[in-house]
Amino acid sequence: MLYTVSRSPYHDDFNAMLGLVSDTDDVLLIQNGVLLGINENRYLAELLRSGAGIYALKEDLDARGLFEQISDRVKVVDYSGFVSLTVKHQQNFAW
């Protein structure tokens, strides 16, 4: 499953999503969801424990001036990487 997170973890029921994500899933942070990938974010630490692959869209990081603050545990992808993730997963869930 590919989970796309477009909202800040501070404005969502992030714990509900954590209960769904497993180590066979990928999570793509887009729009304001990229806030989840910032260093020292407590929600990011919880998500990393799930074992899922965590990605952030470069264009959204750049638009928010957050590229330098993103955790090195989050893989940064462009739109081609976004497409590759959607092709990899037959199902996706927008969060």
Backbone torsions as a table, in degrees:
resi	resn	phi	psi	omega
1	MET	NA	138.9	172.3
2	LEU	-105.1	121.8	175.3
3	TYR	-101.0	124.5	173.2
4	THR	-104.5	125.9	-178.2
5	VAL	-110.7	112.9	-176.3
6	SER	-109.8	-4.8	-179.9
7	ARG	-117.8	155.1	177.5
8	SER	-57.8	140.4	177.6
9	PRO	-64.0	-15.8	179.9
10	TYR	-82.4	-8.4	-179.5
11	HIS	-118.2	18.4	-176.1
12	ASP	-138.1	166.4	172.2
13	ASP	-87.6	75.6	-173.8
14	PHE	-62.7	-33.5	179.8
15	ASN	-62.9	-31.7	177.1
16	ALA	-64.6	-41.0	178.3
17	MET	-66.8	-40.1	179.8
18	LEU	-58.1	-32.9	178.9
19	GLY	-69.2	-16.0	-178.2
20	LEU	-99.0	-30.4	-172.1
21	VAL	-75.3	135.4	177.8
22	SER	-127.7	178.7	-176.9
23	ASP	-72.5	-5.8	175.7
24	THR	-97.0	0.5	-177.6
25	ASP	-99.5	164.8	169.9
26	ASP	-124.5	148.3	179.0
27	VAL	-123.5	124.2	178.5
28	LEU	-110.6	122.5	-179.9
29	LEU	-92.8	121.4	179.6
30	ILE	-131.8	166.5	179.7
31	GLN	47.2	-130.9	-179.8
32	ASN	-74.3	-8.5	175.4
33	GLY	-64.0	-19.3	179.2
34	VAL	-63.8	-17.7	176.7
35	LEU	-60.0	-26.6	178.8
36	LEU	-63.9	-27.0	-175.9
37	GLY	-88.7	4.1	-178.9
38	ILE	-70.9	141.4	176.7
39	ASN	-49.2	142.5	175.2
40	GLU	67.6	12.4	177.3
41	ASN	-74.9	125.1	-175.9
42	ARG	-64.1	-32.1	178.0
43	TYR	-69.0	-34.8	177.9
44	LEU	-63.2	-42.4	178.5
45	ALA	-58.8	-40.5	178.7
46	GLU	-67.1	-41.0	179.9
47	LEU	-66.4	-38.6	178.4
48	LEU	-60.6	-33.8	179.1
49	ARG	-65.6	-19.4	179.7
50	SER	-71.1	-22.0	-178.0
51	GLY	85.3	-1.1	179.4
52	ALA	-70.3	153.5	171.7
53	GLY	-73.7	135.8	-177.3
54	ILE	-120.3	126.0	-176.5
55	TYR	-128.5	152.5	175.1
56	ALA	-133.4	141.3	-179.6
57	LEU	-78.4	120.4	-175.4
58	LYS	-56.9	-43.2	-177.4
59	GLU	-61.3	-36.8	178.5
60	ASP	-74.8	-33.0	174.0
61	LEU	-64.4	-45.8	179.7
62	ASP	-62.1	-42.6	-178.1
63	ALA	-62.3	-27.0	-178.4
64	ARG	-103.3	2.7	179.4
65	GLY	66.3	31.2	-174.3
66	LEU	-108.6	1.6	-174.0
67	PHE	-55.2	-40.7	-177.6
68	GLU	-74.6	-15.7	-177.0
69	GLN	-99.2	-2.2	-175.9
70	ILE	-73.4	143.1	179.6
71	SER	-65.5	146.2	177.0
72	ASP	-73.2	-6.3	176.4
73	ARG	-86.3	-7.8	178.7
74	VAL	-102.5	127.2	178.5
75	LYS	-84.6	128.5	-179.3
76	VAL	-93.0	129.0	-179.6
77	VAL	-127.1	156.4	173.2
78	ASP	-96.9	-169.0	-178.1
79	TYR	-63.7	-31.4	175.9
80	SER	-64.1	-38.9	176.1
81	GLY	-65.6	-36.6	176.5
82	PHE	-60.4	-47.3	179.5
83	VAL	-62.7	-42.2	179.3
84	SER	-59.8	-39.8	178.3
85	LEU	-66.1	-38.5	179.5
86	THR	-70.1	-32.1	176.7
87	VAL	-71.0	-37.2	-178.6
88	LYS	-63.7	-34.9	-174.5
89	HIS	-110.0	126.5	178.1
90	GLN	-70.9	-26.6	-179.4
91	GLN	-121.2	146.7	171.6
92	ASN	-139.5	158.3	-177.6
93	PHE	-135.5	119.3	178.5
94	ALA	-87.3	127.1	-176.7
95	TRP	-113.5	NA	NA
